[in-house]
Amino acid sequence: MRRWGRRGASTKGRRMRLRFVRAWLALAPVLLLAGCSGRAPSTLDPAGPGARRVASLWWLLFWISAGVFAVFLVVLVWAVARRHRSGSIRRGDATRFVVVTGAVVPFVILTGVYAVGLRDMSALRAPEHPAAAAAAPGTVTVEVTGHQWWWEVRYPGTAATTANEIHVPVGTPVQVRLTTDDVLHSFWVPQLMPKTDLIAGQVNTTWITAEEPGTYRGMCAEYCGLQHRYMHFVVVAEPRAAFDAWVAHVASPAPSPDTAAEQRGMQVFLQTGCAACHTVRGTPADGTVGPDLTTVGDRWSLGAGAAPNNTGALGGWVANSQQVKPGNAMPPQPVPAEALPDLVAYLRSLK
């Protein structure tokens, strides 16, 4: 009876282990697919030299880890098989084995990885060809200031100012000068460059080089408060001619209202609290508390990714942005209900 009980317990244990393995095998495809969302930018899909260095270091660490794991499995299987064949374990001095596999080999691997990491960190402080970039005509510099919770973007030497959207010419190293107006933030475009912190009272510099046209999503990688999750921006890489045209357009005064609704909306904008906090170039509105709205109708989102930039969402944002992005610096606006459609029409015309 005692022998049968041990056999039954062993069988039950094998069944439980088998169920556990089956559960993990069923869950593995779900976990893999969860990492394949088209909305999430990946450092393993680089589109610039900076991100490519980060991806190369990641793959180096991955293959080292895979190799160590494979060796461990081979040794484990060999030890189990040897024990079953001989029926006993040979005992002896294991000092040499422990020293080699537990100290010497890890030291060599970690030293090599450390050297590669130092090389990449040094290279990431400047563009791939810094001398050529410095001497190239039309070198682009972008100034980015982090706020709770949006990104202010300026192009020195021009009047071009926007929010949560950076345009760069394809194939050109772009210097990005970073600072913060309040707390710590971290500027990160996974497909183009590694993270760079924004520190109060200090200007940090990083470089962006986009090798292919496209729109690349960026984010804040440092927890910065209540709305850290809505601290997104986009980097739009386009041919040099299109980039120059965009900068000239953004630097120009806002277009005059075309329709009667837009004209009424402009008056609402100037007569309420909007003009005290926001700038619309070419009008008396010159506030500096919130984002420049000269081209707000053409931006990719509202609230740094909090809502789509369409008529309905814009109306809700103007009426009470706290319902869309609680804690942001914009209070509910005292805009009469009958005037809100005109104000939204005017803001949508600012492109």
Buried (B, 14 or more C-beta within 10 A) or exposed (E): EEEEEEEEEEEEEEEEEEEEEEEEEEEEEEEEEEEEEEEEBEBBEBBBBBBBBBBEBEEBBEEBEEEEEEEEEEEEEEEEEEEEEEEEEEEEEEEEEEEEBEEEEEEEBEEEBEEBEEEBEEBBEBBBEEEEBEEEEEBBEBBBBBBBBBBBBBBEEEBBBBBBBBBBBBBBBBBBBBBBEBBBBBBBBBBBBBBBBBBEEEEBEBBBBBBEBBEBBBBBBBEBEEBBBBBBBBBBBBEBEBBBEBBEEBBBEBBEBEEEBBBBBBBBBBEBBBBEBBBBBEBEBEBEEBBBBBBBBBBBBBBBBBBEBEEEBBBBBBBEBEEBBEEBBBEEBEBEEEBBBBBBBBBBBBE
